[in-house]
Amino acid sequence: MPAYSGSTSQTQPHSQAVTVPPALAVPVIEATFPRRLHPYWPQLQEKSRTWLREMRLMPPDKVERYADSLCYTDLVAGYYIGAPDELLTAIADLSSWFFAWDDRHDRDSVHGRAAQWRLLCRGLHDALDAPHEYLRHRDPLVAGFADCVRRLYSFLGPSWNARFARHFHPVIDAYDQEFRNRRDGVVPTVATYVELRRLTFAHWAWIDLLEPTARRELPDAVRKHPAYRRAALATQDFSAWYNDLCSLPKELAGDEVHNLGISLIHHEGLTLEEAVREVHRRVTQCVTNFLEAEEEVLLFARNLSRRTARGKELAEAVESCVDNMRNWFSSVYWFHHESGRYRVDSWDDRSMPPYVTEDVLAENELVGEE
């Protein structure tokens, strides 16, 4: 039986039918958040395939067979409209790397490869602080991460770079916490999971990347403005929880313990159907929260623009950031119905994605141990 039965039909950017099961449909997204794609997207697909091969993050045959259908470049090309082509390429590669890292996390957890996992986490922390020193690391995940970080650090300067690193170190630690939870069979409470998910989804790192897209680092007074933070949190919580909603069948099949729906079932006593409805309710509330905060942020930007020429430039950067926060909703939404990453009902083994090659993961980890 399909994970989510029934469907509604929409049209994706490639003029192909997209199936959205009613349990996953968010009408406000379909009605008022139009899908946009960066014009560089076609070139981005080709560059992404090349990068995945060169970094050995996927075997060449699987790159050719699955890379485009996974739609990783579509996702990012819908997030960061207006980004310079070189920046968008670096962000797209970071996103592809993130999915590969998530797959390694899953397989290491399943097979209990604790020593290899600890070594990987240490390498990622080190690469974040000194990316140039890890470009030739023998673990493809460390080298690929170093390459992405090196490129991202070239756009705005030391203070933004330091902030990005401050935001990403806890992401690595949160993935390590999930590794330990999974090995011990610990299902986080709902409140604990919500906070952990904000780290494993890398909420603030993705928000940081709005600034080089706008070609300007935002001062603390703007980034820490309550409405700006509420808008940012709403778009990221939506993205994380909608991912949980769509990946729930995949993660139940793989004995995962980290999913908002799983926490609701385990700790709140909800049935699967009730948990799906509750996650859907929270997802929809995120859209409402964003729309309320968006109005405040745009008013704040207008007030900035009236003060000085510098204020006008800053206001334009804020407007760019908030506009791209809005783009997250449609891009995340349609990505989950376009990407082969969530088509668990079509897999031969519902617990093992066909785009992951187990022996390659193990080989890479053994190389990293040497």
Secondary structure as UniProt FT lines:
FT   STRAND          8..11
FT   TURN            13..14
FT   STRAND          17..20
FT   HELIX           22..24
FT   HELIX           27..32
FT   TURN            39..40
FT   HELIX           41..54
FT   TURN            55..56
FT   HELIX           60..70
FT   HELIX           72..77
FT   TURN            78..79
FT   TURN            81..82
FT   HELIX           85..111
FT   HELIX           114..129
FT   HELIX           131..134
FT   TURN            135..136
FT   HELIX           140..152
FT   TURN            153..154
FT   HELIX           158..184
FT   HELIX           190..200
FT   TURN            201..202
FT   HELIX           203..208
FT   HELIX           210..214
FT   HELIX           220..223
FT   HELIX           226..253
FT   TURN            254..255
FT   HELIX           260..268
FT   HELIX           272..305
FT   TURN            306..307
FT   HELIX           309..338
FT   HELIX           340..342
FT   HELIX           344..346
FT   TURN            350..351
FT   TURN            354..355
FT   HELIX           358..369
//
